Amino acid sequence: MKHGQLRTTGALLSLALCMSACAPILVASVAGSALVATDRRTSGTQLEDETIELRASSKVRDMFGEKVHVNITSYNRQVLVTGEVPSEKERQAVVGIVEKVENVKSVVNELSVMANASLGSRSNDLVVTGKIKASLVDSRDLFANAFKVVTERNTVYLMGRVTQREADSATQVVRNVSGVNKVVRLFEIISEEELRRMAPPPAEKADADKAKK
């Protein structure tokens, strides 16, 4: 084979490898963009929620280390605090830390005064959360990306900007998932008209449906 052919073949091989390596990145990027676009929070609020979670978790960790097991979940600047602390003193202190984080609108204190949950218990909660998300995806009348699901010791917390119809339907779905002992609803209820106004364009909805599969 001549040098020119070798160079051409090498260039084509390099291009093929690059396309193969870059494809997963492009797919992930499109999927992530689709999910962000169909979230019922503004992109600015989504960023604020992520920042709130990071800052609050960091502050609690700096203050208490492994002494407590605390999970911070923010949705539309309403912050759910779950987990375990050794005493009421730490319970109030954690909430006080979270309340002072910038952009926090309100705090729902669901901390329990007890020993930290075992790794087995936490793993079970992850499994339950996974089953719930799968059930919401399978539900014909619900859009799974509208819901935030948190599970602590088999108690499920549901967050999101949803209509009363969606809230009731999702609650029924979650109650039928094995391993769920209790459902706590922390929804922000919107009207059906509000839902219609925030519905994504058909192309964005198609991308979001593909991202969920």
GINORRA-V754731 format. One line per field, one symbol per residue. burial: I if it has 24 or more other ideal C-beta (glycine too) atoms within 12 Angstrom, else O. A space follows every 50 residues. Layout:
BEGIN
burial: ???
END
This chain:
BEGIN
burial: OOOOOOOOOOOOOOOOOOOOOOOOOOOOOOOOOIIIIIIIIOOOOIOIIO OIIOIIIOIIOOOIOOOIIIIIIIIIIIIIIIIIIOOOOIIOIIIOIIIO IOIIOOIIIIIIOOOIIOOOIOOOIOOIIOIIIOIIIOIOOIIIIIIIII IIIIIIIIIIIIIOOIIOIIIOIIOOIOIIOOIIIIIIOIOOOOOOOIOI OOOOOOIIOOIOO
END
